[in-house]
Amino acid sequence: MPLQLLSRIGAAILGGYAFCWGFIAIAHSGLYALGMSFHDAEHLSAILGVLLFLVVFLWTFAARRVGLCWAVLLIGGGVMSGAAALIQRALLA
């Protein structure tokens, strides 16, 4: 039981951080690519990222399987970070 709780806490904090980092990166890149000013895109994506972190944190404790939480959060964060890098590369080209 304590190991499962520690895994859930780790998923909520570390996995949620990775997922929200990817979301903020892709939102910032995408909004800037669509024509929003850099700082407006930065602030809007950060505000939405904080709200998303709250949702992800609560979802991690409400979900039945902690392994699924880890998978969704880490894979989703990685995919969004990769997509953000591609958008940024396209903007620099």
Secondary structure, DSSP 8 states (H G I E B T S, - for coil): -HHHHHHHHHIIIIIHHHHHHHHHHHHHHHHHHTT--HHHHHHHHHHHHHHHHHHHHHHHHH-S-HHHHHHHHHHHHHHHHHHHHHHHHHHH-
